[in-house]
């Protein structure tokens, strides 16, 4: 029997088992109590309100602290243990260093002076987002909605969450990037020359109305970056966590079909590996690369 035939035979048997389990076990009806979106609600653990501003400590704050501490600790640990003959960890760090310094910074910022200047910011951005994404795939006891009873003590259940799956975090990072590249452009070219450079070359003979319309389009394109850059990171991480949640049994619980978990549970391993290996790194790379592109565009001699 060929490999192709074996694969189709295995899939056929798999679906037959799923159908048989659905028929035998049946379902208990839709589960109105289980709300998947509640996994991403930020319940205040330590309520803090100053001047009408909510500064409560919640799981998003915890994940931000973990990402920050992990980033600083990992870089400090490696920096203090650099060797002439690098070990495997140092080789991985050097590869990441080369990626951020040459591919991200120098590859998108023309002037070496500016590439060197902005390399620490771009590297910190890349590693912070990467660590934040990776920590989001570690089950931690953060689910206070469904606590577990351990010897009479209620302990938060283990759950997956990522700070970057909360829109406010990518949006704040995007605001920092947006302000940074505009300030750097003004610093390099001057206030009026910088905004004048938003108009592409070849419009010298165009009437003022046409130039004004094109300038408005350019302004809108820069404002849209606030949405595109933040939503791209947020949506990809959120979608990945929702897929893992549903495939890991959430869909079976929501629909009241426990047998459906037999069909979806094997898929959760594929989605989990895909998210950890590809999506977490890719989104950190895209965010930092686009940041470098924006800085390079803002400081380039031509538009």
C-alpha positions as CSV (number, residue, x, y, z in Angstrom):
1,X,0.0,0.0,0.0
2,X,1.3,3.4,-1.0
3,X,2.0,6.2,1.5
4,X,-0.8,8.3,0.0
5,X,-3.3,5.4,0.4
6,X,-2.2,5.0,4.0
7,X,-2.7,8.6,4.8
8,X,-6.2,8.6,3.3
9,X,-7.1,5.4,5.1
10,X,-5.9,6.9,8.4
11,X,-8.0,10.0,7.8
12,X,-11.0,8.0,6.9
13,X,-10.7,5.9,10.1
14,X,-10.2,9.0,12.1
15,X,-13.4,10.6,10.8
16,X,-15.3,7.4,11.3
17,X,-14.3,7.3,14.9
18,X,-15.3,10.9,15.4
19,X,-18.8,10.3,13.8
20,X,-19.3,7.2,15.9
21,X,-18.4,9.1,19.1
22,X,-20.8,11.9,18.2
23,X,-23.6,9.3,17.6
24,X,-22.8,7.4,20.8
25,X,-22.0,10.2,23.2
26,X,-24.3,12.9,21.6
27,X,-24.4,16.4,23.0
28,X,-25.7,18.3,26.0
29,X,-26.7,21.3,24.0
30,X,-25.1,24.7,23.7
31,X,-23.2,25.9,26.8
32,X,-24.4,29.5,27.5
33,X,-22.1,29.8,30.6
34,X,-18.8,29.4,28.7
35,X,-17.8,32.6,27.1
36,X,-14.5,32.3,25.2
37,X,-14.0,36.1,25.1
38,X,-13.8,36.2,28.9
39,X,-10.3,34.7,28.6
40,X,-9.2,38.1,27.4
41,X,-11.1,40.2,30.0
42,X,-8.8,42.2,32.3
43,X,-10.3,41.8,35.8
44,X,-8.5,44.0,38.3
45,X,-6.5,42.0,40.8
46,X,-5.3,45.1,42.7
47,X,-7.7,48.0,42.1
48,X,-5.8,51.3,41.7
49,X,-7.5,54.5,40.6
50,X,-5.6,57.9,40.6
51,X,-7.4,61.0,39.4
52,X,-10.1,59.0,37.6
53,X,-7.5,57.0,35.7
54,X,-7.7,53.2,36.2
55,X,-4.2,51.9,37.0
56,X,-5.3,48.6,38.4
57,X,-2.9,45.6,38.4
58,X,-4.3,42.8,36.2
59,X,-2.9,39.9,34.1
60,X,-1.9,42.2,31.3
61,X,0.4,44.1,33.7
62,X,1.8,40.8,34.9
63,X,2.6,39.7,31.3
64,X,4.2,43.1,30.5
65,X,6.4,42.8,33.6
66,X,7.3,39.2,32.7
67,X,8.2,40.2,29.1
68,X,10.3,43.2,30.3
69,X,12.1,41.3,33.0
70,X,12.8,38.3,30.7
71,X,14.1,40.6,27.9
72,X,16.5,42.4,30.2
73,X,17.6,39.3,32.1
74,X,18.2,37.3,28.9
75,X,20.3,40.0,27.3
76,X,22.2,40.7,30.5
77,X,22.9,37.0,31.0
78,X,24.3,36.5,27.6
79,X,26.3,39.7,27.6
80,X,28.0,38.8,30.8
81,X,28.9,35.3,29.5
82,X,30.3,36.0,26.0
83,X,33.0,33.6,25.1
84,X,35.7,33.6,22.4
85,X,34.3,30.2,21.3
86,X,30.6,30.7,21.5
87,X,28.2,28.0,22.8
88,X,24.9,27.2,21.2
89,X,23.0,29.9,23.1
90,X,25.5,32.6,22.2
91,X,25.4,31.5,18.6
92,X,21.6,32.0,18.6
93,X,21.9,35.4,20.2
94,X,24.5,36.4,17.7
95,X,22.2,35.3,14.9
96,X,19.4,37.5,16.4
97,X,21.9,40.3,16.8
98,X,22.9,40.1,13.1
99,X,19.2,40.0,12.1
100,X,18.3,43.1,14.0
101,X,21.5,45.1,13.2
102,X,22.1,44.2,9.5
103,X,18.7,43.1,8.2
104,X,16.3,45.3,10.2
105,X,18.4,48.4,11.0
106,X,21.0,48.7,8.2
107,X,18.7,47.1,5.6
108,X,16.1,49.8,5.9
109,X,17.9,52.9,7.1
110,X,20.3,54.2,4.5
111,X,22.6,56.3,6.7
112,X,25.0,54.1,8.7
113,X,25.0,56.8,11.4
114,X,21.3,56.6,11.9
115,X,21.2,52.8,11.6
116,X,23.7,52.6,14.4
117,X,21.8,55.2,16.4
118,X,18.4,53.4,16.1
119,X,19.7,49.9,16.3
120,X,19.3,49.6,20.2
121,X,15.7,50.8,19.9
122,X,14.9,48.4,17.1
123,X,16.6,45.5,18.8
124,X,14.8,46.2,22.1
125,X,11.5,46.4,20.2
126,X,12.1,43.1,18.4
127,X,13.1,41.2,21.5
128,X,10.4,42.7,23.8
129,X,7.7,41.7,21.3
130,X,9.2,38.3,20.7
131,X,9.5,37.5,24.5
132,X,6.0,38.9,25.0
133,X,4.6,36.7,22.3
134,X,6.5,33.6,23.5
135,X,5.4,34.0,27.1
136,X,1.9,34.2,25.8
137,X,2.1,30.5,24.9
138,X,3.1,29.4,28.4
139,X,0.2,28.3,30.5
140,X,0.2,30.4,33.7
141,X,-2.3,30.5,36.6
142,X,-4.1,33.7,35.5
143,X,-7.7,32.5,35.1
144,X,-9.5,33.9,38.1
145,X,-12.9,33.4,36.6
146,X,-12.7,29.6,36.9
147,X,-10.4,28.9,39.9
148,X,-9.3,25.4,41.0
149,X,-9.9,24.1,44.5
150,X,-6.6,22.9,45.9
151,X,-7.1,21.5,49.5
152,X,-9.8,24.1,50.1
153,X,-7.8,26.9,48.6
154,X,-9.1,28.6,45.4
155,X,-6.2,28.9,43.0
156,X,-6.4,30.5,39.5
157,X,-6.6,28.1,36.7
158,X,-3.9,27.8,34.1
159,X,-4.6,29.7,30.9
160,X,-2.9,31.2,27.9
161,X,-2.8,35.0,27.5
162,X,-0.5,37.5,25.8
163,X,0.0,41.2,26.4
164,X,0.1,41.7,22.6
165,X,-3.3,40.1,22.3
166,X,-4.6,43.3,24.1
167,X,-4.9,46.1,21.5
168,X,-3.8,48.7,24.0
169,X,-0.3,47.3,24.2
170,X,0.5,47.2,20.4
171,X,-1.2,50.6,20.1
172,X,1.1,52.2,22.7
173,X,4.1,50.6,21.0
174,X,2.9,52.0,17.7
175,X,2.4,55.5,19.2
176,X,6.0,55.4,20.4
177,X,7.2,54.4,16.9
178,X,5.0,57.0,15.2
179,X,6.3,59.8,17.4
180,X,9.9,58.6,17.2
181,X,10.2,58.5,13.4
182,X,8.4,61.9,12.9
183,X,10.6,63.5,15.5
184,X,13.7,62.0,13.9
185,X,12.6,63.3,10.5
186,X,12.1,66.8,11.8
187,X,15.4,66.6,13.6
188,X,17.2,65.6,10.4
189,X,15.5,67.9,7.9
190,X,13.9,70.7,9.9
191,X,10.2,71.2,10.6
192,X,8.9,72.6,7.3
193,X,11.4,70.7,5.0
194,X,10.3,67.4,6.6
195,X,6.6,67.9,5.9
196,X,7.5,69.2,2.5
197,X,9.3,66.0,1.8
198,X,6.0,64.1,2.2
199,X,5.2,65.3,-1.3
200,X,6.8,62.9,-3.9
201,X,9.2,64.4,-6.4
202,X,7.9,65.5,-9.8
203,X,5.1,67.7,-8.5
204,X,6.9,71.0,-9.0
205,X,4.6,72.2,-11.8
206,X,1.4,71.0,-10.2
207,X,-1.1,73.6,-9.0
208,X,-1.4,74.3,-5.3
209,X,-4.8,72.6,-5.0
210,X,-3.4,69.3,-6.4
211,X,-0.4,69.5,-4.1
212,X,-2.7,70.1,-1.2
213,X,-4.9,67.0,-2.0
214,X,-1.8,64.8,-2.3
215,X,-0.4,66.2,1.0
216,X,-3.8,65.3,2.7
217,X,-3.5,61.8,1.3
218,X,0.0,61.5,2.7
219,X,-1.2,62.8,6.1
220,X,-3.9,60.1,6.1
221,X,-1.4,57.4,5.1
222,X,0.8,58.3,8.1
223,X,-2.2,58.3,10.4
224,X,-3.4,54.9,9.0
225,X,0.0,53.5,10.1
226,X,-1.2,53.9,13.7
227,X,-4.0,51.4,12.9
228,X,-2.2,49.0,10.5
229,X,0.9,48.6,12.6
230,X,-0.9,48.0,15.9
231,X,-3.8,45.9,14.6
232,X,-1.5,43.6,12.6
233,X,0.3,42.5,15.7
234,X,-2.8,42.4,17.9
235,X,-5.0,40.5,15.4
236,X,-2.4,37.8,14.6
237,X,-1.6,37.1,18.2
238,X,-5.3,37.2,19.2
239,X,-6.3,34.9,16.3
240,X,-3.7,32.4,17.2
241,X,-4.8,32.2,20.9
242,X,-8.4,31.9,19.9
243,X,-7.6,29.0,17.5
244,X,-5.7,27.2,20.3
245,X,-8.5,27.9,22.7
246,X,-11.2,26.5,20.4
247,X,-9.2,23.6,19.0
248,X,-8.1,22.6,22.5
249,X,-11.7,21.9,23.6
250,X,-13.3,25.3,23.7
251,X,-15.5,24.7,20.7
252,X,-16.6,21.3,22.0
253,X,-17.6,22.9,25.4
254,X,-19.3,25.9,23.7
255,X,-21.4,23.6,21.4
256,X,-22.0,21.0,24.1
257,X,-20.5,18.2,21.8
258,X,-17.9,16.5,23.9
259,X,-17.1,14.1,21.1
260,X,-16.1,17.1,18.9
261,X,-13.0,17.4,21.1
262,X,-11.7,14.2,19.6
263,X,-11.7,15.9,16.2
264,X,-10.3,19.3,17.2
265,X,-7.8,18.3,20.0
266,X,-5.2,16.8,17.6
267,X,-5.3,20.1,15.6
268,X,-4.3,22.1,18.6
269,X,-0.8,20.7,18.5
270,X,-0.4,21.8,14.9
271,X,-1.7,25.3,15.6
272,X,0.4,25.6,18.8
273,X,3.7,24.7,17.0
274,X,2.8,26.9,14.1
275,X,2.2,29.9,16.4
276,X,5.3,29.4,18.5
277,X,7.7,28.6,15.7
278,X,6.5,31.0,13.0
279,X,3.9,33.6,14.1
280,X,5.6,34.8,17.4
281,X,8.9,35.5,15.6
282,X,7.4,36.7,12.4
283,X,5.2,39.3,14.0
284,X,8.1,40.7,16.1
285,X,10.2,40.8,12.9
286,X,7.5,42.6,10.9
287,X,6.8,45.2,13.6
288,X,10.5,46.1,14.0
289,X,11.2,46.0,10.3
290,X,8.3,48.4,9.5
291,X,9.6,50.7,12.3
292,X,13.0,50.7,10.6
293,X,11.3,51.4,7.2
294,X,9.4,54.4,8.7
295,X,12.6,55.8,10.3
296,X,14.5,55.3,7.0
297,X,11.7,56.9,5.0
298,X,11.5,59.9,7.4
299,X,15.2,60.5,7.2
300,X,15.9,59.7,3.5
301,X,17.0,62.5,1.2
302,X,14.2,61.7,-1.2
303,X,10.6,60.8,-0.4
